[in-house]
């Protein structure tokens, strides 16, 4: 008697649906996570800019706007930034929520927080 090996049709169909749904979720969510990574990079670059050491808040916002335009950051405008000085160092921070529609009336909401301050 010969033993059968391999996957059945039902297993392949269910596995395909799971893979397709995972790929769909990744395609909808990944762009927002990539933008968040770019945002944190821009915040750190703006705060590290030595020409902004004694700059006004408006100048820091303008410097952020230039960098954000290059990296195509649309979720956070210069007016959304919290700009402070801590220990003589410029700290640029932001907190925002992003709603990602999945299908019909189902959405995911992400709360992003970014800062130029070094993590302790």
C-alpha positions as a LaTeX table, in Angstrom:
\begin{tabular}{lrrr}
\hline
Residue & $x$ (\AA) & $y$ (\AA) & $z$ (\AA) \\
\hline
Unk1 & 0.00 & 0.00 & 0.00 \\
Unk2 & 1.36 & 3.40 & $-1.03$ \\
Unk3 & 1.18 & 6.30 & 1.47 \\
Unk4 & 0.04 & 9.64 & 0.13 \\
Unk5 & 2.16 & 12.67 & 0.91 \\
Unk6 & 1.75 & 16.39 & 0.41 \\
Unk7 & $-0.94$ & 18.98 & 0.97 \\
Unk8 & $-4.59$ & 18.58 & 0.18 \\
Unk9 & $-6.53$ & 21.08 & $-1.92$ \\
Unk10 & $-8.33$ & 22.49 & 1.13 \\
Unk11 & $-5.04$ & 23.13 & 2.92 \\
Unk12 & $-3.62$ & 24.92 & $-0.10$ \\
Unk13 & $-6.78$ & 27.07 & $-0.50$ \\
Unk14 & $-6.86$ & 28.08 & 3.18 \\
Unk15 & $-3.13$ & 28.77 & 3.15 \\
Unk16 & $-3.52$ & 30.91 & 0.04 \\
Unk17 & $-6.28$ & 32.97 & 1.67 \\
Unk18 & $-4.15$ & 33.52 & 4.77 \\
Unk19 & $-1.14$ & 34.58 & 2.67 \\
Unk20 & $-3.31$ & 36.92 & 0.54 \\
Unk21 & $-4.88$ & 38.59 & 3.59 \\
Unk22 & $-1.47$ & 39.00 & 5.22 \\
Unk23 & $-0.07$ & 40.55 & 2.03 \\
Unk24 & $-3.05$ & 42.91 & 1.78 \\
Unk25 & $-2.61$ & 44.01 & 5.39 \\
Unk26 & 1.12 & 44.58 & 4.84 \\
Unk27 & 0.51 & 46.62 & 1.68 \\
Unk28 & $-1.93$ & 48.92 & 3.49 \\
Unk29 & 0.08 & 49.36 & 6.72 \\
Unk30 & 3.70 & 49.38 & 5.52 \\
Unk31 & 3.64 & 52.80 & 3.81 \\
Unk32 & 2.59 & 54.51 & 7.06 \\
Unk33 & 5.35 & 52.76 & 9.01 \\
Unk34 & 7.91 & 53.72 & 6.38 \\
Unk35 & 6.73 & 57.33 & 6.56 \\
Unk36 & 7.07 & 57.22 & 10.36 \\
Unk37 & 10.67 & 56.01 & 10.00 \\
Unk38 & 11.42 & 58.87 & 7.61 \\
Unk39 & 9.73 & 61.31 & 10.02 \\
Unk40 & 11.93 & 60.28 & 12.94 \\
Unk41 & 15.02 & 60.60 & 10.72 \\
Unk42 & 13.94 & 64.12 & 9.67 \\
Unk43 & 13.23 & 65.13 & 13.30 \\
Unk44 & 16.70 & 64.00 & 14.37 \\
Unk45 & 18.37 & 65.72 & 11.40 \\
Unk46 & 16.51 & 68.95 & 12.10 \\
Unk47 & 17.46 & 68.94 & 15.78 \\
Unk48 & 21.09 & 68.08 & 14.98 \\
Unk49 & 21.44 & 70.97 & 12.52 \\
Unk50 & 24.06 & 73.26 & 14.07 \\
Unk51 & 22.74 & 76.30 & 12.20 \\
Unk52 & 19.50 & 76.00 & 14.22 \\
Unk53 & 21.15 & 76.08 & 17.65 \\
Unk54 & 19.86 & 79.60 & 18.46 \\
Unk55 & 17.08 & 79.66 & 15.87 \\
Unk56 & 13.51 & 80.71 & 16.48 \\
Unk57 & 10.62 & 78.27 & 16.43 \\
Unk58 & 9.60 & 79.56 & 12.98 \\
Unk59 & 13.09 & 78.86 & 11.61 \\
Unk60 & 13.05 & 75.32 & 13.02 \\
Unk61 & 9.61 & 74.71 & 11.47 \\
Unk62 & 10.88 & 76.01 & 8.10 \\
Unk63 & 13.94 & 73.72 & 8.28 \\
Unk64 & 11.66 & 70.76 & 9.07 \\
Unk65 & 9.36 & 71.70 & 6.17 \\
Unk66 & 12.26 & 71.64 & 3.71 \\
Unk67 & 13.43 & 68.22 & 4.89 \\
Unk68 & 9.88 & 66.82 & 5.03 \\
Unk69 & 9.23 & 67.93 & 1.46 \\
Unk70 & 12.32 & 66.08 & 0.26 \\
Unk71 & 11.26 & 62.87 & 2.07 \\
Unk72 & 7.60 & 63.35 & 1.04 \\
Unk73 & 6.22 & 63.37 & 4.58 \\
Unk74 & 2.55 & 64.35 & 4.37 \\
Unk75 & 1.14 & 63.22 & 7.74 \\
Unk76 & 2.91 & 65.82 & 9.90 \\
Unk77 & 2.99 & 69.51 & 9.07 \\
Unk78 & 5.45 & 71.99 & 10.61 \\
Unk79 & 2.64 & 73.32 & 12.82 \\
Unk80 & 2.24 & 69.85 & 14.41 \\
Unk81 & 5.76 & 69.93 & 15.90 \\
Unk82 & 6.51 & 70.42 & 19.59 \\
Unk83 & 9.78 & 72.35 & 19.72 \\
Unk84 & 11.61 & 72.72 & 23.04 \\
Unk85 & 15.10 & 73.07 & 24.43 \\
Unk86 & 16.28 & 70.58 & 27.02 \\
Unk87 & 19.71 & 71.03 & 28.54 \\
Unk88 & 20.66 & 73.50 & 25.84 \\
Unk89 & 19.81 & 70.99 & 23.09 \\
Unk90 & 17.01 & 71.45 & 20.57 \\
Unk91 & 14.30 & 68.77 & 20.90 \\
Unk92 & 11.73 & 68.34 & 18.15 \\
Unk93 & 8.85 & 65.97 & 18.92 \\
Unk94 & 5.53 & 65.01 & 17.42 \\
Unk95 & 2.57 & 62.83 & 18.31 \\
Unk96 & $-0.14$ & 61.91 & 15.82 \\
Unk97 & $-2.69$ & 59.24 & 14.96 \\
Unk98 & $-3.04$ & 57.59 & 11.56 \\
Unk99 & $-6.21$ & 55.78 & 10.47 \\
Unk100 & $-5.69$ & 53.04 & 7.88 \\
Unk101 & $-8.90$ & 51.78 & 6.23 \\
Unk102 & $-8.79$ & 48.04 & 5.58 \\
Unk103 & $-12.16$ & 47.19 & 4.04 \\
Unk104 & $-15.79$ & 48.30 & 4.36 \\
Unk105 & $-16.06$ & 49.90 & 7.81 \\
Unk106 & $-12.99$ & 48.22 & 9.33 \\
Unk107 & $-9.92$ & 50.37 & 10.01 \\
Unk108 & $-6.71$ & 50.26 & 11.99 \\
Unk109 & $-5.62$ & 53.28 & 14.04 \\
Unk110 & $-1.95$ & 53.78 & 14.88 \\
Unk111 & $-0.71$ & 56.28 & 17.47 \\
Unk112 & 2.78 & 57.40 & 16.45 \\
Unk113 & 5.16 & 59.36 & 18.68 \\
Unk114 & 8.53 & 60.57 & 17.48 \\
Unk115 & 11.24 & 62.72 & 18.98 \\
Unk116 & 14.74 & 63.86 & 18.23 \\
Unk117 & 15.77 & 63.23 & 21.84 \\
Unk118 & 18.05 & 60.28 & 22.44 \\
Unk119 & 16.35 & 57.33 & 24.13 \\
Unk120 & 17.40 & 56.85 & 27.71 \\
\hline
\end{tabular}
